[in-house]
């Protein structure tokens, strides 16, 4: 395909990543608070992660900006 017939596309995909950690707590609210504190101090290094799904790929033609 020559550049004269090529068009610009924005191409993207979305995936979902599950982040998880284990904490000791006396209840759900306390567990969430502890996990949030871990995240704020250690970032994602305190969590394991895995991709749990995706929406696939999509492309959208970009209109000429002239």
N, C-alpha and C positions, 0 to 999 in steps of 0.2 A: 504494500500500500504506500503510495507516495505521500509526502507531507501535505500536498495540496488537498488530498482527500481525507486526511487524518483529522480527528476531532479530539479535543481535550475532555477527559473524564476524571471525575473524582471517584476513586474506588476505595471501599472501606469494608471492614468486617467488625462485628461485635462479638466478644466472648465474655463469659462469666467466670470469674475466679473466686473460689471459696477459700477464705483465710480462716484458720482455726488455731486456737491455743487451749491449753488446759490450765485451770486455776482451781485452787481450793477456796470455797466460800460457803457461807451459811444460807445463801439464797440466790435466786436468779439476778436480782438487782445488784447485789454485791459482786457476783461473778462478772456481770457486764462492766461494772465500775473498775474492777481489777484488770480486766482485759483492756479496757480503754486506757488505763494508766500505763500498762505495759506498752501499748501502741505508742503513747505519747513519749515514753522514755526510750524505748528500744526500736520503735518503728516496726516494719514487717519482719525483722529478723527474729522476733519472738513468736512468729506464727508459721505454721506449715501452710502450704497452699496447693491447690489443684484446679485445673480447668474443669468445669462441670457442665458446660454447654456452650453453644454458639448459635448465632442467627444466620450464619452463612455469609456469603459475599454479595455485595451489590455495587452497581456502578451507576453514576448519574452524569449525564452530559453537562458540561459547563458551557453556558452561553457566552458568546463572544463579548468581550469587554470593550469593543470599539465605539 
